[in-house]
Amino acid sequence: MENWVVKDILERAFREDMPMGDITTDYTVRADSVSRAYLVAKQNGVIAGLEICMEAFKMLDPDVKLQPFVKDGDFVEKGKKLLLVEGKSRALLKAERTALNLLQRLSGIASETRKYVDRITGYNAKVVDTRKTTPGLRLLEKYAVRVGGGTNHRFSLSDGVLIKDNHIKAAGGIKQAVEAVRAAIPHTVKIEVETETLDQVKEALDSGADIIMLDNMPPELMKQAVELIEGKAITEASGNVTLDNIQDVAAAGVDIISVGAITHSVKAMDISMKFE
């Protein structure tokens, strides 16, 4: 990930957290005070965002000493020490919440993604994310998905064409929507169409869609759609995918399973920072 992206996010986070400084730390801790602290996992999970966390401490104390004990992608157990931080006490205290917020959020995403990926081991389908991300943090959250073993869908509305139900209604139909966008976009851009019925699947196929999304279809209907498509387009399952039903979805034979839950409603991993 580009370093300027991380710095931009951290700068905005620090401005939000300390618009006029940290009046608690500045008035209770001497300017020359130095401290050591450990970041500790308080539950099992997959770590993601450790470098970003360390960058937060560096921004407030360029001379800070950092000793990581794990790396992104590692599964850790409760009680594991993740990072030793030694530097100016004021800087450590001011960076603590921003550093932990990002590390906890990204580790939570990576941990949840790993669960979904593990659940369909042995199937050909890939677990991918969606655009249901925290505004301003999409690049970081999609990075965490990759750390957890998942794959990224489009990063923005400019990356690829995804014709959804409301586009279809506004355009007058699947055929009209595909023809209109095909005439305007470069030949290098794929077109995906969201479908809810077998008739829509056939229309999307006849229109030359590159990817056909099977939205909120039960696994039995999804399997029929995959057989109808016969490999002429990439198939993506989407809508209400959970850990309980993802195996049934994968068994239907789809290529991609998009899961909004791995970013939009994931619980942050519990991690704390303790001063010695």
MARMIGU-356439 format. One record per residue (C-alpha): residue number from 1; x, z, y; residue in one letter. Coordinates in pm, whole numbers, plus 50000, padded with zeros to 5 digits. Each point is the difference from the previous one (the first is absolute). Layout:
<lokol NUM, <X, Z, Y>, 'A'>,
...
//
This chain:
<lokol 1, <50000, 50000, 50000>, 'M'>,
<lokol 2, <50126, 49912, 50349>, 'E'>,
<lokol 3, <50150, 50304, 50174>, 'N'>,
<lokol 4, <49834, 49913, 50332>, 'W'>,
<lokol 5, <49658, 50038, 49837>, 'V'>,
<lokol 6, <50081, 50352, 49884>, 'V'>,
<lokol 7, <50147, 50099, 50338>, 'K'>,
<lokol 8, <49696, 49865, 50184>, 'D'>,
<lokol 9, <49763, 50200, 49779>, 'I'>,
<lokol 10, <50209, 50316, 50035>, 'L'>,
<lokol 11, <50028, 49965, 50377>, 'E'>,
<lokol 12, <49623, 49970, 50031>, 'R'>,
<lokol 13, <49951, 50296, 49767>, 'A'>,
<lokol 14, <50237, 50220, 50200>, 'F'>,
<lokol 15, <49832, 49902, 50329>, 'R'>,
<lokol 16, <49667, 50098, 49847>, 'E'>,
<lokol 17, <50131, 50331, 49866>, 'D'>,
<lokol 18, <50217, 50100, 50299>, 'M'>,
<lokol 19, <49860, 49832, 50313>, 'P'>,
<lokol 20, <50164, 50268, 50215>, 'M'>,
<lokol 21, <50242, 50158, 49755>, 'G'>,
<lokol 22, <49960, 50279, 49744>, 'D'>,
<lokol 23, <49926, 50310, 50204>, 'I'>,
<lokol 24, <50019, 50229, 49697>, 'T'>,
<lokol 25, <50339, 49886, 49874>, 'T'>,
<lokol 26, <50158, 49953, 50344>, 'D'>,
<lokol 27, <49915, 50357, 50104>, 'Y'>,
<lokol 28, <50072, 50184, 49674>, 'T'>,
<lokol 29, <50311, 49829, 49858>, 'V'>,
<lokol 30, <50340, 49986, 50170>, 'R'>,
<lokol 31, <50133, 49654, 50081>, 'A'>,
<lokol 32, <50321, 50065, 49802>, 'D'>,
<lokol 33, <49822, 50128, 49687>, 'S'>,
<lokol 34, <50079, 49816, 49674>, 'V'>,
<lokol 35, <49795, 50027, 49680>, 'S'>,
<lokol 36, <49981, 49878, 49641>, 'R'>,
<lokol 37, <49671, 49909, 49835>, 'A'>,
<lokol 38, <49877, 49852, 49674>, 'Y'>,
<lokol 39, <49708, 49765, 49946>, 'L'>,
<lokol 40, <49826, 50107, 49679>, 'V'>,
<lokol 41, <49729, 49835, 49791>, 'A'>,
<lokol 42, <49706, 50235, 49949>, 'K'>,
<lokol 43, <49839, 49777, 49738>, 'Q'>,
<lokol 44, <50093, 49722, 49758>, 'N'>,
<lokol 45, <50013, 49648, 50137>, 'G'>,
<lokol 46, <50187, 49682, 50089>, 'V'>,
<lokol 47, <50220, 50015, 50309>, 'I'>,
<lokol 48, <49970, 49732, 50267>, 'A'>,
<lokol 49, <50123, 49998, 50359>, 'G'>,
<lokol 50, <50305, 50222, 49967>, 'L'>,
<lokol 51, <50216, 49770, 50215>, 'E'>,
<lokol 52, <49727, 49998, 50265>, 'I'>,
<lokol 53, <49986, 50378, 49986>, 'C'>,
<lokol 54, <50377, 50021, 50048>, 'M'>,
<lokol 55, <49984, 49756, 50292>, 'E'>,
<lokol 56, <49762, 50239, 50175>, 'A'>,
<lokol 57, <50262, 50276, 49991>, 'F'>,
<lokol 58, <50275, 49759, 50110>, 'K'>,
<lokol 59, <49802, 49889, 50304>, 'M'>,
<lokol 60, <49986, 50355, 50134>, 'L'>,
<lokol 61, <50350, 50103, 49887>, 'D'>,
<lokol 62, <50243, 49709, 49948>, 'P'>,
<lokol 63, <50253, 50245, 49851>, 'D'>,
<lokol 64, <49763, 50145, 49740>, 'V'>,
<lokol 65, <50137, 50031, 49646>, 'K'>,
<lokol 66, <49766, 49869, 49730>, 'L'>,
<lokol 67, <50043, 50032, 49624>, 'Q'>,
<lokol 68, <49723, 49838, 49794>, 'P'>,
<lokol 69, <49959, 50113, 49639>, 'F'>,
<lokol 70, <49753, 49726, 49901>, 'V'>,
<lokol 71, <49920, 49643, 50102>, 'K'>,
<lokol 72, <49683, 49805, 50062>, 'D'>,
<lokol 73, <49824, 49918, 49675>, 'G'>,
<lokol 74, <50114, 50316, 49822>, 'D'>,
<lokol 75, <49735, 50212, 49830>, 'F'>,
<lokol 76, <50062, 50365, 50084>, 'V'>,
<lokol 77, <49850, 50323, 49876>, 'E'>,
<lokol 78, <49872, 50293, 50200>, 'K'>,
<lokol 79, <50284, 50208, 50143>, 'G'>,
<lokol 80, <50252, 49715, 50017>, 'K'>,
<lokol 81, <50226, 50002, 50306>, 'K'>,
<lokol 82, <49981, 49657, 50164>, 'L'>,
<lokol 83, <50228, 50024, 50301>, 'L'>,
<lokol 84, <50244, 50236, 50170>, 'L'>,
<lokol 85, <49997, 49982, 50380>, 'V'>,
<lokol 86, <50261, 50172, 50217>, 'E'>,
<lokol 87, <50007, 49966, 50375>, 'G'>,
<lokol 88, <49875, 50126, 50334>, 'K'>,
<lokol 89, <49716, 50243, 49938>, 'S'>,
<lokol 90, <49792, 49863, 50284>, 'R'>,
<lokol 91, <50026, 49645, 49869>, 'A'>,
<lokol 92, <49908, 50104, 49646>, 'L'>,
<lokol 93, <49692, 50186, 50121>, 'L'>,
<lokol 94, <49886, 49718, 50227>, 'K'>,
<lokol 95, <50046, 49732, 49734>, 'A'>,
<lokol 96, <49850, 50205, 49715>, 'E'>,
<lokol 97, <49632, 49906, 50028>, 'R'>,
<lokol 98, <50051, 49630, 50068>, 'T'>,
<lokol 99, <50257, 49971, 49721>, 'A'>,
<lokol 100, <49778, 50185, 49753>, 'L'>,
<lokol 101, <49680, 49820, 50099>, 'N'>,
<lokol 102, <50151, 49663, 49921>, 'L'>,
<lokol 103, <50179, 50112, 49684>, 'L'>,
<lokol 104, <49689, 50173, 49868>, 'Q'>,
<lokol 105, <49771, 49707, 50080>, 'R'>,
<lokol 106, <50227, 49735, 49850>, 'L'>,
<lokol 107, <50079, 50210, 49693>, 'S'>,
<lokol 108, <49628, 50053, 49946>, 'G'>,
<lokol 109, <49944, 49624, 50007>, 'I'>,
<lokol 110, <50291, 49932, 49764>, 'A'>,
<lokol 111, <49878, 50271, 49761>, 'S'>,
<lokol 112, <49644, 49866, 49991>, 'E'>,
<lokol 113, <50118, 49642, 49960>, 'T'>,
<lokol 114, <50218, 50101, 49705>, 'R'>,
<lokol 115, <49691, 50143, 49828>, 'K'>,
<lokol 116, <49813, 49671, 50030>, 'Y'>,
<lokol 117, <50300, 49794, 49890>, 'V'>,
<lokol 118, <50062, 50222, 49698>, 'D'>,
<lokol 119, <49633, 49981, 49902>, 'R'>,
<lokol 120, <50020, 49622, 49940>, 'I'>,
<lokol 121, <50339, 49984, 49830>, 'T'>,
<lokol 122, <49989, 49720, 49745>, 'G'>,
<lokol 123, <49751, 49788, 50194>, 'Y'>,
<lokol 124, <50097, 49693, 50205>, 'N'>,
<lokol 125, <49822, 50115, 50316>, 'A'>,
<lokol 126, <50185, 50131, 50306>, 'K'>,
<lokol 127, <49882, 50286, 50220>, 'V'>,
<lokol 128, <49997, 49895, 50366>, 'V'>,
<lokol 129, <49909, 50175, 50322>, 'D'>,
<lokol 130, <49759, 49899, 50278>, 'T'>,
<lokol 131, <49989, 50012, 50381>, 'R'>,
<lokol 132, <49826, 50338, 49980>, 'K'>,
<lokol 133, <50299, 50177, 50148>, 'T'>,
<lokol 134, <50063, 50247, 50282>, 'T'>,
<lokol 135, <50016, 49804, 50330>, 'P'>,
<lokol 136, <50361, 49973, 50110>, 'G'>,
<lokol 137, <50141, 50105, 49662>, 'L'>,
<lokol 138, <49918, 49696, 49788>, 'R'>,
<lokol 139, <50360, 49889, 49943>, 'L'>,
<lokol 140, <50099, 50348, 49885>, 'L'>,
<lokol 141, <49696, 50047, 49779>, 'E'>,
<lokol 142, <50042, 49662, 49834>, 'K'>,
<lokol 143, <50365, 50090, 49942>, 'Y'>,
<lokol 144, <49881, 50316, 49823>, 'A'>,
<lokol 145, <49775, 49788, 49777>, 'V'>,
<lokol 146, <50303, 49797, 49891>, 'R'>,
<lokol 147, <50195, 50320, 49935>, 'V'>,
<lokol 148, <49716, 50112, 49773>, 'G'>,
<lokol 149, <50022, 49678, 49800>, 'G'>,
<lokol 150, <49718, 49810, 50167>, 'G'>,
<lokol 151, <50001, 49666, 50180>, 'T'>,
<lokol 152, <49899, 49911, 50354>, 'N'>,
<lokol 153, <49701, 49791, 50101>, 'H'>,
<lokol 154, <50009, 49833, 50344>, 'R'>,
<lokol 155, <50147, 50209, 50280>, 'F'>,
<lokol 156, <49776, 49866, 50275>, 'S'>,
<lokol 157, <49722, 49756, 50081>, 'L'>,
<lokol 158, <50270, 49746, 50087>, 'S'>,
<lokol 159, <50163, 49999, 49656>, 'D'>,
<lokol 160, <49739, 49824, 49792>, 'G'>,
<lokol 161, <49641, 49880, 49988>, 'V'>,
<lokol 162, <49746, 50234, 49839>, 'L'>,
<lokol 163, <49646, 49868, 50037>, 'I'>,
<lokol 164, <49767, 50298, 49949>, 'K'>,
<lokol 165, <49622, 50026, 49979>, 'D'>,
<lokol 166, <49949, 50019, 50376>, 'N'>,
<lokol 167, <50224, 49697, 50059>, 'H'>,
<lokol 168, <49797, 49808, 49743>, 'I'>,
<lokol 169, <49672, 50090, 50170>, 'K'>,
<lokol 170, <50131, 49917, 50345>, 'A'>,
<lokol 171, <50150, 49667, 49883>, 'A'>,
<lokol 172, <49690, 49892, 49807>, 'G'>,
<lokol 173, <50145, 50020, 49650>, 'G'>,
<lokol 174, <50316, 50011, 49792>, 'I'>,
<lokol 175, <50055, 49623, 50004>, 'K'>,
<lokol 176, <49964, 49981, 50378>, 'Q'>,
<lokol 177, <50233, 50297, 50055>, 'A'>,
<lokol 178, <50272, 49867, 49770>, 'V'>,
<lokol 179, <49986, 49647, 50143>, 'E'>,
<lokol 180, <50018, 50128, 50358>, 'A'>,
<lokol 181, <50298, 50225, 49944>, 'V'>,
<lokol 182, <50180, 49748, 49775>, 'R'>,
<lokol 183, <49995, 49747, 50284>, 'A'>,
<lokol 184, <50165, 50244, 50239>, 'A'>,
<lokol 185, <50263, 50197, 49809>, 'I'>,
<lokol 186, <50345, 49890, 49877>, 'P'>,
<lokol 187, <50023, 49878, 49641>, 'H'>,
<lokol 188, <50217, 50302, 49918>, 'T'>,
<lokol 189, <49717, 50251, 50054>, 'V'>,
<lokol 190, <49779, 50099, 49706>, 'K'>,
<lokol 191, <49623, 50036, 50028>, 'I'>,
<lokol 192, <49819, 50287, 49831>, 'E'>,
<lokol 193, <49623, 50020, 49968>, 'V'>,
<lokol 194, <49795, 50309, 49926>, 'E'>,
<lokol 195, <49725, 49950, 49742>, 'T'>,
<lokol 196, <49727, 50219, 49855>, 'E'>,
<lokol 197, <49827, 49767, 49751>, 'T'>,
<lokol 198, <50099, 49731, 49748>, 'L'>,
<lokol 199, <49834, 49737, 50221>, 'D'>,
<lokol 200, <50226, 50103, 50288>, 'Q'>,
<lokol 201, <50301, 49993, 49768>, 'V'>,
<lokol 202, <49916, 49640, 49904>, 'K'>,
<lokol 203, <49951, 49903, 50365>, 'E'>,
<lokol 204, <50334, 50157, 50098>, 'A'>,
<lokol 205, <50170, 49822, 49710>, 'L'>,
<lokol 206, <49844, 49665, 50089>, 'D'>,
<lokol 207, <50108, 50052, 50362>, 'S'>,
<lokol 208, <50364, 50035, 49897>, 'G'>,
<lokol 209, <50055, 50372, 50064>, 'A'>,
<lokol 210, <50347, 50115, 49900>, 'D'>,
<lokol 211, <49890, 50359, 49930>, 'I'>,
<lokol 212, <49655, 50116, 49901>, 'I'>,
<lokol 213, <49906, 50361, 50062>, 'M'>,
<lokol 214, <49748, 50149, 49759>, 'L'>,
<lokol 215, <49836, 50260, 50218>, 'D'>,
<lokol 216, <49820, 50298, 49848>, 'N'>,
<lokol 217, <49932, 49816, 49675>, 'M'>,
<lokol 218, <49951, 50201, 49680>, 'P'>,
<lokol 219, <50278, 49933, 49747>, 'P'>,
<lokol 220, <49772, 49789, 49777>, 'E'>,
<lokol 221, <49913, 49764, 50287>, 'L'>,
<lokol 222, <50361, 50002, 50115>, 'M'>,
<lokol 223, <50111, 49881, 49657>, 'K'>,
<lokol 224, <49752, 49711, 50018>, 'Q'>,
<lokol 225, <50134, 49907, 50343>, 'A'>,
<lokol 226, <50360, 49998, 49872>, 'V'>,
<lokol 227, <49895, 49771, 49714>, 'E'>,
<lokol 228, <49819, 49771, 50245>, 'L'>,
<lokol 229, <50306, 49976, 50226>, 'I'>,
<lokol 230, <50227, 49918, 49703>, 'E'>,
<lokol 231, <50321, 50063, 50191>, 'G'>,
<lokol 232, <49918, 49746, 50272>, 'K'>,
<lokol 233, <50023, 50276, 50261>, 'A'>,
<lokol 234, <50150, 50348, 50022>, 'I'>,
<lokol 235, <49738, 50265, 49927>, 'T'>,
<lokol 236, <49975, 50326, 50192>, 'E'>,
<lokol 237, <49772, 50291, 49912>, 'A'>,
<lokol 238, <49890, 50213, 50293>, 'S'>,
<lokol 239, <49749, 50269, 50086>, 'G'>,
<lokol 240, <49958, 50358, 49878>, 'N'>,
<lokol 241, <50301, 49992, 49768>, 'V'>,
<lokol 242, <50087, 50349, 49877>, 'T'>,
<lokol 243, <50237, 50159, 49752>, 'L'>,
<lokol 244, <49705, 50032, 49764>, 'D'>,
<lokol 245, <49908, 49630, 49994>, 'N'>,
<lokol 246, <50321, 49812, 50080>, 'I'>,
<lokol 247, <50082, 49942, 49631>, 'Q'>,
<lokol 248, <49663, 49831, 49948>, 'D'>,
<lokol 249, <50067, 49784, 50305>, 'V'>,
<lokol 250, <50346, 49902, 49875>, 'A'>,
<lokol 251, <49857, 49922, 49655>, 'A'>,
<lokol 252, <49772, 49740, 50161>, 'A'>,
<lokol 253, <50310, 49784, 50047>, 'G'>,
<lokol 254, <50042, 49997, 50378>, 'V'>,
<lokol 255, <50340, 49937, 50160>, 'D'>,
<lokol 256, <49973, 50250, 50286>, 'I'>,
<lokol 257, <49813, 50325, 50054>, 'I'>,
<lokol 258, <49976, 50113, 50361>, 'S'>,
<lokol 259, <49951, 50372, 50053>, 'V'>,
<lokol 260, <49915, 50132, 50345>, 'G'>,
<lokol 261, <50011, 50361, 49880>, 'A'>,
<lokol 262, <50380, 50003, 49970>, 'I'>,
<lokol 263, <50025, 49993, 50379>, 'T'>,
<lokol 264, <49668, 50080, 50166>, 'H'>,
<lokol 265, <49910, 50330, 49831>, 'S'>,
<lokol 266, <50315, 50123, 49833>, 'V'>,
<lokol 267, <50095, 50367, 50023>, 'K'>,
<lokol 268, <50340, 50074, 50153>, 'A'>,
<lokol 269, <50261, 50150, 49770>, 'M'>,
<lokol 270, <50070, 50366, 50077>, 'D'>,
<lokol 271, <50357, 50036, 50133>, 'I'>,
<lokol 272, <50141, 50279, 50219>, 'S'>,
<lokol 273, <50314, 50073, 50199>, 'M'>,
<lokol 274, <50156, 50343, 49963>, 'K'>,
<lokol 275, <50277, 50138, 50222>, 'F'>,
<lokol 276, <50271, 50202, 49830>, 'E'>,
//
